[in-house]
């Protein structure tokens, strides 16, 4: 299972949550950014439908796979 951790950080004159190097929109307070991160983390854990997917890898090759809707990450929010 994959682990996903959202981090609440100061950003652009306010607060944001961050995953890797990607920031969310800016929120006026830490509490607002934390609430948004908690909401996103909860949605990330929600199961979905099993679907066929296609994607292109870094070498330009296309792949067909089945993505099980129950294959959801473990999530956490820090900060």
N, CA, C and O atoms as a printed pandas DataFrame, in Angstrom:
     atom_number atom_name residue_name chain_id  residue_number  x_coord  y_coord  z_coord
0              1         N          UNK        A               1    0.843   -1.180    0.000
1              2        CA          UNK        A               1    0.000    0.000    0.000
2              3         C          UNK        A               1    0.889    1.245    0.000
3              4         O          UNK        A               1    1.928    1.279    0.660
4              5         N          UNK        A               2    0.481    2.230   -0.723
5              6        CA          UNK        A               2    1.208    3.491   -0.816
6              7         C          UNK        A               2    0.849    4.399    0.359
7              8         O          UNK        A               2   -0.305    4.439    0.785
8              9         N          UNK        A               3    1.824    5.118    0.874
9             10        CA          UNK        A               3    1.592    6.112    1.924
10            11         C          UNK        A               3    1.694    7.497    1.308
11            12         O          UNK        A               3    2.660    7.801    0.608
12            13         N          UNK        A               4    0.692    8.342    1.569
13            14        CA          UNK        A               4    0.652    9.710    1.065
14            15         C          UNK        A               4    0.575   10.645    2.267
15            16         O          UNK        A               4   -0.314   10.506    3.107
16            17         N          UNK        A               5    1.507   11.602    2.351
17            18        CA          UNK        A               5    1.500   12.557    3.464
18            19         C          UNK        A               5    1.395   13.980    2.922
19            20         O          UNK        A               5    2.256   14.435    2.169
20            21         N          UNK        A               6    0.336   14.668    3.312
21            22        CA          UNK        A               6    0.147   16.078    2.988
22            23         C          UNK        A               6    0.764   16.894    4.110
23            24         O          UNK        A               6    0.595   16.559    5.283
24            25         N          UNK        A               7    1.477   17.962    3.766
25            26        CA          UNK        A               7    2.121   18.819    4.761
26            27         C          UNK        A               7    1.513   20.212    4.689
27            28         O          UNK        A               7    1.385   20.781    3.604
28            29         N          UNK        A               8    1.139   20.762    5.835
29            30        CA          UNK        A               8    0.615   22.126    5.909
30            31         C          UNK        A               8    1.807   23.048    6.150
31            32         O          UNK        A               8    2.559   22.874    7.109
32            33         N          UNK        A               9    1.970   24.043    5.255
33            34        CA          UNK        A               9    3.142   24.919    5.295
34            35         C          UNK        A               9    2.736   26.366    4.999
35            36         O          UNK        A               9    1.694   26.622    4.397
36            37         N          UNK        A              10    3.584   27.305    5.438
37            38        CA          UNK        A              10    3.388   28.704    5.048
38            39         C          UNK        A              10    3.720   28.829    3.570
39            40         O          UNK        A              10    4.704   28.268    3.088
40            41         N          UNK        A              11    2.873   29.582    2.856
41            42        CA          UNK        A              11    3.078   29.702    1.410
42            43         C          UNK        A              11    2.406   30.951    0.873
43            44         O          UNK        A              11    1.231   31.200    1.144
44            45         N          UNK        A              12    3.145   31.724    0.121
45            46        CA          UNK        A              12    2.605   32.856   -0.635
46            47         C          UNK        A              12    1.763   33.810    0.222
47            48         O          UNK        A              12    0.680   34.232   -0.182
48            49         N          UNK        A              13    2.275   34.138    1.400
49            50        CA          UNK        A              13    1.584   35.077    2.284
50            51         C          UNK        A              13    0.441   34.476    3.073
51            52         O          UNK        A              13   -0.326   35.210    3.698
52            53         N          UNK        A              14    0.307   33.173    3.062
53            54        CA          UNK        A              14   -0.753   32.491    3.806
54            55         C          UNK        A              14   -0.304   31.079    4.127
55            56         O          UNK        A              14    0.854   30.840    4.470
56            57         N          UNK        A              15   -1.239   30.149    4.009
57            58        CA          UNK        A              15   -0.972   28.745    4.318
58            59         C          UNK        A              15   -1.477   27.867    3.190
59            60         O          UNK        A              15   -2.452   28.201    2.517
60            61         N          UNK        A              16   -0.808   26.743    2.987
61            62        CA          UNK        A              16   -1.213   25.793    1.954
62            63         C          UNK        A              16   -0.895   24.393    2.447
63            64         O          UNK        A              16   -0.156   24.216    3.417
64            65         N          UNK        A              17   -1.452   23.408    1.779
65            66        CA          UNK        A              17   -0.975   22.051    2.006
66            67         C          UNK        A              17   -0.169   21.652    0.775
67            68         O          UNK        A              17   -0.360   22.191   -0.315
68            69         N          UNK        A              18    0.719   20.715    0.970
69            70        CA          UNK        A              18    1.694   20.384   -0.052
70            71         C          UNK        A              18    1.835   18.870   -0.132
71            72         O          UNK        A              18    1.820   18.180    0.887
72            73         N          UNK        A              19    1.972   18.366   -1.342
73            74        CA          UNK        A              19    2.279   16.954   -1.563
74            75         C          UNK        A              19    3.474   16.921   -2.497
75            76         O          UNK        A              19    3.384   17.329   -3.655
76            77         N          UNK        A              20    4.598   16.429   -1.982
77            78        CA          UNK        A              20    5.829   16.490   -2.766
78            79         C          UNK        A              20    6.216   17.942   -2.978
79            80         O          UNK        A              20    6.369   18.689   -2.012
80            81         N          UNK        A              21    6.379   18.353   -4.236
81            82        CA          UNK        A              21    6.731   19.737   -4.556
82            83         C          UNK        A              21    5.537   20.560   -5.013
83            84         O          UNK        A              21    5.708   21.687   -5.479
84            85         N          UNK        A              22    4.332   20.018   -4.889
85            86        CA          UNK        A              22    3.128   20.683   -5.405
86            87         C          UNK        A              22    2.329   21.281   -4.255
87            88         O          UNK        A              22    2.001   20.598   -3.285
88            89         N          UNK        A              23    2.017   22.585   -4.383
89            90        CA          UNK        A              23    1.245   23.304   -3.373
90            91         C          UNK        A              23   -0.221   23.399   -3.769
91            92         O          UNK        A              23   -0.558   23.456   -4.951
92            93         N          UNK        A              24   -1.078   23.415   -2.769
93            94        CA          UNK        A              24   -2.495   23.700   -2.992
94            95         C          UNK        A              24   -2.661   25.201   -3.197
95            96         O          UNK        A              24   -1.682   25.946   -3.232
96            97         N          UNK        A              25   -3.890   25.626   -3.330
97            98        CA          UNK        A              25   -4.159   27.059   -3.304
98            99         C          UNK        A              25   -3.791   27.591   -1.917
99           100         O          UNK        A              25   -3.629   26.815   -0.975
100          101         N          UNK        A              26   -3.660   28.900   -1.795
101          102        CA          UNK        A              26   -3.295   29.526   -0.528
102          103         C          UNK        A              26   -4.553   29.796    0.291
103          104         O          UNK        A              26   -5.565   30.266   -0.230
104          105         N          UNK        A              27   -4.469   29.489    1.577
105          106        CA          UNK        A              27   -5.568   29.719    2.514
106          107         C          UNK        A              27   -5.168   30.816    3.491
107          108         O          UNK        A              27   -3.978   30.999    3.748
108          109         N          UNK        A              28   -6.133   31.551    4.044
109          110        CA          UNK        A              28   -5.792   32.671    4.928
110          111         C          UNK        A              28   -5.273   32.253    6.301
111          112         O          UNK        A              28   -4.632   33.052    6.984
112          113         N          UNK        A              29   -5.541   31.007    6.718
113          114        CA          UNK        A              29   -5.097   30.583    8.043
114          115         C          UNK        A              29   -4.596   29.142    8.006
115          116         O          UNK        A              29   -4.903   28.372    7.096
116          117         N          UNK        A              30   -3.816   28.813    9.025
117          118        CA          UNK        A              30   -3.327   27.438    9.178
118          119         C          UNK        A              30   -4.509   26.486    9.328
119          120         O          UNK        A              30   -4.530   25.417    8.717
120          121         N          UNK        A              31   -5.493   26.871   10.140
121          122        CA          UNK        A              31   -6.653   26.008   10.380
122          123         C          UNK        A              31   -7.412   25.708    9.087
123          124         O          UNK        A              31   -7.864   24.582    8.879
124          125         N          UNK        A              32   -7.552   26.713    8.220
125          126        CA          UNK        A              32   -8.268   26.512    6.952
126          127         C          UNK        A              32   -7.485   25.570    6.034
127          128         O          UNK        A              32   -8.070   24.712    5.372
128          129         N          UNK        A              33   -6.163   25.735    5.997
129          130        CA          UNK        A              33   -5.336   24.853    5.170
130          131         C          UNK        A              33   -5.361   23.434    5.725
131          132         O          UNK        A              33   -5.413   22.471    4.959
132          133         N          UNK        A              34   -5.324   23.297    7.034
133          134        CA          UNK        A              34   -5.362   21.966    7.657
134          135         C          UNK        A              34   -6.697   21.284    7.383
135          136         O          UNK        A              34   -6.729   20.093    7.075
136          137         N          UNK        A              35   -7.788   22.016    7.489
137          138        CA          UNK        A              35   -9.109   21.434    7.213
138          139         C          UNK        A              35   -9.199   20.966    5.762
139          140         O          UNK        A              35   -9.748   19.898    5.488
140          141         N          UNK        A              36   -8.668   21.753    4.839
141          142        CA          UNK        A              36   -8.674   21.369    3.424
142          143         C          UNK        A              36   -7.810   20.130    3.202
143          144         O          UNK        A              36   -8.201   19.233    2.456
144          145         N          UNK        A              37   -6.651   20.069    3.834
145          146        CA          UNK        A              37   -5.767   18.908    3.697
146          147         C          UNK        A              37   -6.412   17.653    4.279
147          148         O          UNK        A              37   -6.302   16.571    3.702
148          149         N          UNK        A              38   -7.086   17.796    5.420
149          150        CA          UNK        A              38   -7.795   16.660    6.018
150          151         C          UNK        A              38   -8.881   16.143    5.079
151          152         O          UNK        A              38   -9.067   14.934    4.940
152          153         N          UNK        A              39   -9.592   17.061    4.441
153          154        CA          UNK        A              39  -10.667   16.699    3.506
154          155         C          UNK        A              39  -10.096   15.951    2.292
155          156         O          UNK        A              39  -10.637   14.928    1.871
156          157         N          UNK        A              40   -8.996   16.476    1.737
157          158        CA          UNK        A              40   -8.357   15.845    0.574
158          159         C          UNK        A              40   -7.826   14.459    0.944
159          160         O          UNK        A              40   -7.972   13.513    0.170
160          161         N          UNK        A              41   -7.216   14.337    2.114
161          162        CA          UNK        A              41   -6.680   13.047    2.558
162          163         C          UNK        A              41   -7.801   12.020    2.703
163          164         O          UNK        A              41   -7.636   10.858    2.332
164          165         N          UNK        A              42   -8.933   12.449    3.240
165          166        CA          UNK        A              42  -10.077   11.545    3.396
166          167         C          UNK        A              42  -10.610   11.108    2.032
167          168         O          UNK        A              42  -10.927    9.934    1.837
168          169         N          UNK        A              43  -10.710   12.039    1.093
169          170        CA          UNK        A              43  -11.189   11.705   -0.249
170          171         C          UNK        A              43  -10.225   10.754   -0.953
171          172         O          UNK        A              43  -10.659    9.889   -1.713
172          173         N          UNK        A              44   -8.931   10.902   -0.710
173          174        CA          UNK        A              44   -7.918   10.051   -1.332
174          175         C          UNK        A              44   -8.094    8.593   -0.908
175          176         O          UNK        A              44   -7.805    7.681   -1.683
176          177         N          UNK        A              45   -8.570    8.371    0.325
177          178        CA          UNK        A              45   -8.757    7.017    0.842
178          179         C          UNK        A              45  -10.052    6.364    0.370
179          180         O          UNK        A              45  -10.208    5.149    0.493
180          181         N          UNK        A              46  -10.973    7.143   -0.163
181          182        CA          UNK        A              46  -12.292    6.619   -0.547
182          183         C          UNK        A              46  -12.172    5.668   -1.740
183          184         O          UNK        A              46  -11.542    6.007   -2.741
184          185         N          UNK        A              47  -12.780    4.469   -1.637
185          186        CA          UNK        A              47  -12.717    3.536   -2.761
186          187         C          UNK        A              47  -13.518    4.053   -3.947
187          188         O          UNK        A              47  -14.445    4.848   -3.794
188          189         N          UNK        A              48  -13.148    3.594   -5.109
189          190        CA          UNK        A              48  -13.846    3.981   -6.332
190          191         C          UNK        A              48  -14.209    2.755   -7.137
191          192         O          UNK        A              48  -14.273    1.649   -6.601
192          193         N          UNK        A              49  -14.444    2.945   -8.412
193          194        CA          UNK        A              49  -14.780    1.858   -9.322
194          195         C          UNK        A              49  -13.500    1.254   -9.897
195          196         O          UNK        A              49  -12.510    1.960  -10.088
196          197         N          UNK        A              50  -13.517   -0.039  -10.169
197          198        CA          UNK        A              50  -12.427   -0.666  -10.894
198          199         C          UNK        A              50  -12.579   -0.287  -12.358
199          200         O          UNK        A              50  -13.650   -0.458  -12.940
200          201         N          UNK        A              51  -11.508    0.229  -12.954
201          202        CA          UNK        A              51  -11.574    0.735  -14.325
202          203         C          UNK        A              51  -10.331    0.361  -15.110
203          204         O          UNK        A              51   -9.250    0.177  -14.552
204          205         N          UNK        A              52  -10.511    0.254  -16.411
205          206        CA          UNK        A              52   -9.376    0.086  -17.312
206          207         C          UNK        A              52   -8.758    1.459  -17.531
207          208         O          UNK        A              52   -9.473    2.434  -17.764
208          209         N          UNK        A              53   -7.425    1.540  -17.457
209          210        CA          UNK        A              53   -6.733    2.809  -17.671
210          211         C          UNK        A              53   -5.641    2.628  -18.714
211          212         O          UNK        A              53   -5.146    1.524  -18.940
212          213         N          UNK        A              54   -5.281    3.734  -19.341
213          214        CA          UNK        A              54   -4.147    3.784  -20.255
214          215         C          UNK        A              54   -3.252    4.920  -19.796
215          216         O          UNK        A              54   -3.726    5.969  -19.360
216          217         N          UNK        A              55   -1.941    4.692  -19.902
217          218        CA          UNK        A              55   -1.015    5.776  -19.585
218          219         C          UNK        A              55    0.237    5.633  -20.431
219          220         O          UNK        A              55    0.564    4.556  -20.929
220          221         N          UNK        A              56    0.926    6.755  -20.575
221          222        CA          UNK        A              56    2.156    6.796  -21.355
222          223         C          UNK        A              56    3.331    6.931  -20.394
223          224         O          UNK        A              56    3.317    7.792  -19.515
224          225         N          UNK        A              57    4.338    6.095  -20.551
225          226        CA          UNK        A              57    5.495    6.161  -19.657
226          227         C          UNK        A              57    6.499    7.198  -20.154
227          228         O          UNK        A              57    6.292    7.842  -21.183
228          229         N          UNK        A              58    7.598    7.347  -19.399
229          230        CA          UNK        A              58    8.591    8.373  -19.718
230          231         C          UNK        A              58    9.305    8.126  -21.045
231          232         O          UNK        A              58    9.935    9.037  -21.582
232          233         N          UNK        A              59    9.215    6.923  -21.575
233          234        CA          UNK        A              59    9.835    6.609  -22.874
234          235         C          UNK        A              59    8.832    6.687  -24.026
235          236         O          UNK        A              59    9.151    6.327  -25.159
236          237         N          UNK        A              60    7.624    7.157  -23.728
237          238        CA          UNK        A              60    6.626    7.344  -24.776
238          239         C          UNK        A              60    5.818    6.105  -25.103
239          240         O          UNK        A              60    5.028    6.129  -26.047
240          241         N          UNK        A              61    5.987    5.022  -24.358
241          242        CA          UNK        A              61    5.226    3.788  -24.602
242          243         C          UNK        A              61    3.898    3.840  -23.854
243          244         O          UNK        A              61    3.822    4.330  -22.728
244          245         N          UNK        A              62    2.861    3.329  -24.498
245          246        CA          UNK        A              62    1.532    3.289  -23.895
246          247         C          UNK        A              62    1.311    1.949  -23.213
247          248         O          UNK        A              62    1.769    0.911  -23.691
248          249         N          UNK        A              63    0.611    1.984  -22.098
249          250        CA          UNK        A              63    0.309    0.783  -21.319
250          251         C          UNK        A              63   -1.181    0.738  -21.013
251          252         O          UNK        A              63   -1.808    1.770  -20.777
252          253         N          UNK        A              64   -1.739   -0.461  -21.019
253          254        CA          UNK        A              64   -3.129   -0.704  -20.616
254          255         C          UNK        A              64   -3.096   -1.510  -19.319
255          256         O          UNK        A              64   -2.403   -2.524  -19.228
256          257         N          UNK        A              65   -3.846   -1.055  -18.323
257          258        CA          UNK        A              65   -3.912   -1.752  -17.045
258          259         C          UNK        A              65   -5.314   -1.660  -16.488
259          260         O          UNK        A              65   -6.132   -0.861  -16.945
260          261         N          UNK        A              66   -5.578   -2.481  -15.502
261          262        CA          UNK        A              66   -6.820   -2.386  -14.747
262          263         C          UNK        A              66   -6.478   -1.793  -13.387
263          264         O          UNK        A              66   -5.625   -2.315  -12.670
264          265         N          UNK        A              67   -7.143   -0.707  -13.039
265          266        CA          UNK        A              67   -6.923   -0.051  -11.750
266          267         C          UNK        A              67   -8.060   -0.437  -10.808
267          268         O          UNK        A              67   -9.194    0.005  -10.990
268          269         N          UNK        A              68   -7.762   -1.260   -9.803
269          270        CA          UNK        A              68   -8.812   -1.657   -8.871
270          271         C          UNK        A              68   -9.253   -0.476   -8.003
271          272         O          UNK        A              68   -8.414    0.234   -7.449
272          273         N          UNK        A              69  -10.525   -0.269   -7.889
273          274        CA          UNK        A              69  -11.058    0.840   -7.097
274          275         C          UNK        A              69  -10.783    0.713   -5.614
275          276         O          UNK        A              69  -10.889    1.690   -4.871
276          277         N          UNK        A              70  -10.429   -0.485   -5.179
277          278        CA          UNK        A              70  -10.154   -0.695   -3.756
278          279         C          UNK        A              70   -8.687   -0.452   -3.412
279          280         O          UNK        A              70   -8.321   -0.502   -2.238
280          281         N          UNK        A              71   -7.860   -0.197   -4.382
281          282        CA          UNK        A              71   -6.420   -0.005   -4.184
282          283         C          UNK        A              71   -6.150    1.457   -3.819
283          284         O          UNK        A              71   -5.705    2.234   -4.664
284          285         N          UNK        A              72   -6.412    1.829   -2.580
285          286        CA          UNK        A              72   -6.306    3.215   -2.132
286          287         C          UNK        A              72   -5.111    3.370   -1.196
287          288         O          UNK        A              72   -4.758    2.429   -0.487
288          289         N          UNK        A              73   -4.492    4.536   -1.186
289          290        CA          UNK        A              73   -3.339    4.748   -0.310
290          291         C          UNK        A              73   -3.731    4.999    1.145
291          292         O          UNK        A              73   -4.880    5.310    1.460
292          293         N          UNK        A              74   -2.755    4.857    2.001
293          294        CA          UNK        A              74   -2.861    5.306    3.372
294          295         C          UNK        A              74   -2.495    6.783    3.354
295          296         O          UNK        A              74   -1.507    7.153    2.721
296          297         N          UNK        A              75   -3.257    7.638    4.028
297          298        CA          UNK        A              75   -2.973    9.079    4.003
298          299         C          UNK        A              75   -2.784    9.640    5.404
299          300         O          UNK        A              75   -3.278    9.101    6.394
300          301         N          UNK        A              76   -2.046   10.752    5.446
301          302        CA          UNK        A              76   -1.777   11.438    6.705
302          303         C          UNK        A              76   -1.607   12.929    6.411
303          304         O          UNK        A              76   -1.258   13.317    5.296
304          305         N          UNK        A              77   -1.853   13.747    7.413
305          306        CA          UNK        A              77   -1.632   15.195    7.308
306          307         C          UNK        A              77   -0.746   15.595    8.474
307          308         O          UNK        A              77   -1.017   15.235    9.620
308          309         N          UNK        A              78    0.326   16.351    8.179
309          310        CA          UNK        A              78    1.204   16.844    9.240
310          311         C          UNK        A              78    1.297   18.369    9.127
311          312         O          UNK        A              78    1.150   18.945    8.049
312          313         N          UNK        A              79    1.543   18.991   10.263
313          314        CA          UNK        A              79    1.711   20.435   10.280
314          315         C          UNK        A              79    0.499   21.183   10.724
315          316         O          UNK        A              79    0.518   22.413   10.780
